[in-house]
Amino acid sequence: MAKSSIPTNIAMASRCAAKVKAGRACSMAELRATVMLLQTGLNASRSATRVAKAQVAEKAGMVRDLLSRIMR
């Protein structure tokens, strides 16, 4: 009997999701861990995107200020 491995990272969770998409069975523990990992990853990426956008806006403002000083 094959040993079921509980996903501990995004790659393992993606493999479990691919099994579900293909119609193969996964244990309830595997599915639960997959959903939690993918949800955590999505939330982390959204947060990182928000921070990156704020940093880009700040840097764009700095460049605009520097260019306005040069053009005077």
VODO-519130 format. One record per residue (C-alpha): x negated, y, z negated. Coordinates in steps of 0.25 Angstrom, whole numbers, padded with zeros to 4 digits, always signed. Layout:
<sites>
XYZ...
</sites>
This chain:
<sites>
+0000+0000+0000-0005+0014+0004-0009+0023-0007-0001+0036-0007-0009+0048-0009-0003+0061-0015-0007+0073-0006-0017+0082-0013-0020+0092-0002-0014+0098+0010-0020+0088+0020-0014+0076+0012+0000+0084+0011+0000+0086+0026-0003+0071+0029+0009+0068+0020+0018+0078+0027+0013+0072+0040+0018+0058+0035+0031+0063+0032+0033+0070+0045+0029+0057+0052+0040+0050+0044+0031+0042+0035+0033+0040+0020+0026+0048+0009+0028+0046-0006+0036+0057-0013+0023+0061-0021+0016+0063-0008+0027+0071-0002+0028+0080-0015+0013+0082-0015+0014+0086+0000+0025+0096-0002+0018+0102-0014+0005+0103-0007+0010+0109+0005+0019+0119-0002+0006+0123-0010-0002+0125+0002+0009+0133+0009+0010+0142-0003-0005+0144-0004-0006+0147+0011+0005+0157+0010-0002+0164-0002-0015+0164+0005-0009+0170+0017-0002+0181+0009-0016+0184+0002-0023+0184+0016-0013+0194+0022-0014+0203+0010-0029+0203+0012-0029+0206+0027-0019+0218+0024-0029+0223+0014-0041+0221+0023-0034+0228+0035-0031+0240+0026-0045+0241+0022-0049+0241+0037-0039+0251+0041-0044+0260+0029-0058+0258+0034-0055+0261+0048-0047+0274+0044-0059+0279+0037-0068+0277+0049-0059+0283+0059-0058+0296+0051
</sites>
